[in-house]
Amino acid sequence: MTRVLGAPLLVVDGDSFAHRAYHGLPKTMRRADGGPAGAIFGFATMLVRLWQQTRPRAALVAWDTLGAPTYRNEAFAGYQAGRLFDDDLVEQLALLPELCAALGCAVAKAAGYEADDFLAAAVAAEEAQGGTALVATSDRDAFQLASESVTILQPVNGGGDPVPIGPTEVRERYGVEPAQVADFIALRGDPSDGLPGARGIGEKRAAEILREHGTLEAALAAGRFSEEAEALRLYRRLTTLDRAAPLPPLPDCEPDWQGGAAFARERGMDRLAERLAAIS
């Protein structure tokens, strides 16, 4: 595969795609040793398709670190509280970063950071060098990263091509600018992360407030939400992605399909190994 001059950096939310793969394929898929294989097989298939569709200069796959709290958990006890993962998924999440490395991807994973933080850091680094980036994730927190040089690739059910999300699409969906997304989520709340938002404020009203005031801080300075001000500031901090998260080197590289095939074969996944080995 030949890269296109000026090709983008592909940045992938590993956990997002692993969860989609795990819940989208039969749990009966197993490795030769009896261990679970569905998430690994499905994730590899998604990653190959993304790489072939986007033809990036390199790919970074970002991961959460299960069991290691982030500053978000320490600052707000209710953050992502109650999330439980099946043992079979946890086992595969431990193997997937190794598969990504075998395929030639850079891997970002560190205690104290979420996958989203690495997405933001990679985007910031690429933009600083005058490059472009494609961010593959189903997490709408990443909409805050959209810009003229950064496009979010949002996966769709049924295996169709991901939907590209840029600043125009963020405005159409939320009624705010990408730079306002963290403020928007703080006001509206985010049930998936356990953030309640401002009392009685939904998406439409949150967007109206931000169009009027520009930022959450400006709305607070104008006397809005005086009893909830500190809580809302905290929610905004929790939803703001950390562009200073530590990254591995991101030099141009080609995918190593044979390396991925060897990884799969060593772990008793011959069907996946054959698929990867056959890619030219």
N, C-alpha and C positions, 0 to 999 in steps of 0.2 A: 504494500500500500504506500502510495506516495503522498506526502503531506502537501497541502496547498500553502503557498507563500502567505504569511500573515495569519496562519491558522490560529484558532482560539485555544485557550486552556480549557479543558473539560474538568469541571469540579463536581463530584458526585457525593450526595448524602448517602453514605453506605447504609446506615441504619434504616433510612426511609425505604430504600429499595430492597433491603433484606426482609423487612417486615412485609412488603408487598409480595415478594416471592414466596415467603413462608405461608402466608394466608391464601395465596393464589394457586398453589399446587397441592396435590394429594399428600397427606402426612405419611402415606404408605411408602413413599420413595425412600429407599435406604441404601447405605453404602454396603460394600461387601462384608464389612465387619458387623453389620446390623445397625450402625449408627444412622441418624437422620441425614437426609441428603436433599430434600426438596428446596430449602432456602438457598443452598449452595448452587444447585443446578439452575434454579430460576434466576438467581442474582447474576451468575456468569452469563446466562443468555441475555439478560437485560444490558449488562455492561458491554458485551460484544456488539450488540445492536447499536448502543449509544456511540461507541467508538467508530463503528462503520458509518453511521449516519453523519457524525460531526467532523470526522477526520481531524482531530485536534493535534496540536503540537505536542501535547503531553496530557496526562490525566492524573488528577489527585482524587483519592477516595477518602472521605473523612468519616470518623467513627466516634460514637460515645464510648465512655469507659464505664461499664456497668459496675455498680457497687461502690464507685468513688464519687462522693458528693462534689458538686460544683459550688461556686459562691452563690448561685441562685438557690440551691437547696438550703444553704446555711442562712441566707437572708430572709427566706420565706418558707416556713415549714410546710405549707400547702402546695409548694411547687411540684408538679408532677407526682403528687402523693397518690399512693394506691396502685401505681402501675406495676403489673405483674406479667412476666413473660414465661411461656412454656419452657420446660427444661430442654426440649429438643431445639427450640429456637436459640436459647442461650448457648448451647453447645456449638451450633453452627456460626453464631456471631463471633465466637472465639477463633474459628478457622478462616472466616472470610477475609480478614486483613492479610493473611498469609497468601491466600489465593490471589488477591489483588497485586501483591508484591511480585508473585510468580508471573503474573500477566504483564508486568512492566509498569504498573501504576505506582505513583508515589502514594504513601499512606500516612495519614495524619490521625494520631490518637494519643491522648495524654490525659492523665487524671486531672480533674478540675475544669475540663473543657467539654463542651458539647460539640457534636459534629457540625452544627450550624456555625459555631465560632470559627472553625477552620475554613468553612466556605467563605465567610466574610474576610478572613485574613488573606486567603488565596486571591480573592477578587481584588482586594486593596493592593496587593503586591503586583498583580498583573496590570491593573490600571496605572500604577505608578511607573511602569515600564512602557506605557503606551500601547499595551496589548488589549485584547478582548477576551471575554470569558463566557462560558456557558455553564450555568449552575443547574444540575439535575436534582430536583427534590420535590416532594409533595408537601413540604412544610411551607405554609404561606408566610411565616416569619421572614423567609428569605426574600419576599417581595421588596423589602427595604433595600436590597442590593441592586435592584434593577436600575439601569442607566443606559446611556447611549452606547456604552461599550460592554454592558453586561445584560445577558438575556437569561431568564429563568426558564428551564424546561420542565414543565409540570406534567408528570405521567397521567395517563387516562386509563380508566378501567377497560378491559377487553384487549389490551395489548396494542392499541393504536399508537400512532406517532405522538410524542409529547407535545403539549401546547406551549408555544413560545410566549413568554410574558415579559414585556418591556414596560417602560414608563407609561405608555398609552394604555396598555391593558390594566395596569395597576389603577390608573385613574378611572377607567371604565368600571372596574369591579368594586373598588372601595370608595371612589370619589375623593381620593387624596393623592398627594405626590408620594413617590417612594420614600423620600426623606421624612415623611410624616407617618409612615406605617407603624413604627414603634409607639408613637403617641396614640395612634388610632387603636392599636391593640390594647394599650393600657386603659383607654377609656371604655372600649367596647367589652373588654375581657376576653379570655381565651379558656374555655372549659377544658380543652385537651391538656393544658398546662396547669389547670387549677387556679387561674387568675380570675377573680370576680369582676374586675373593672369597676366603673363608677355606677352607683346605684341608679337604676332606671334608664341607663344609656345603652342603646343598641347601635347597630352599624350606621344607620342613616343619621341619627343625632350626633354620633361621634364625628362623622365626616363634616356635618354642618358646623360643629364647634371649631374644628380645625380650619375650615375655610374662613371662619370669622376671625379667629385669633392667630392662626398660623402654626402655633405650637401648643403643647400641653402646658408648658411653663408660662406662656403668655396668658393662657386662659386662667391659670391659677393666680397670676399676678393681677388679673382683672376681677378677682374675687369669686371666681367659679369654684365649686367643690371645696370650700374652705375646710370642711370637716374631714374630707378625704384626701387632702392635698399630699400628705406624706406617703400614704398608701399608694396613690397614683404615681408619685415619683418613683416609688419602689417598683411598681409594675412596669414602668417604662424602662427602668434599668435592667430588669429581668428579661425584657423582650428585645433589648438592643444587643445585636450580635457583636462579639469581641473581635475587632479587626486586628488586634495585636496578638492573637493566639499564635503559638509557635508552629512553624511550618518546616517540612523537610525541603531540601533543594528541589527545584522544579525545572530541570533542563529539558530541552526537546528530547523526545524518545519515541521509539516505535513500539507497538504492542508485541509482546512475546507470547504468541499463541502456543508455541511448543512448550514453553516453560509452564504455562497454565495447564496444558495437557499432562505434563509430567506430574504436576501437583495432584491433579485429579486421579491419575492412574495409581499413584502411591497410596491414595486414600480409598481405593476400591470403588471409584466412580468411572468405570470404563466407558459408559455411554457419553458422559461429559468429555472425557479424554479424547474420544474419537471425534466429537464435534469440534473441539478446539484444534486438534491436530490437522483437521481437514481445511481450516481457514487459510487462504493464501494471501 
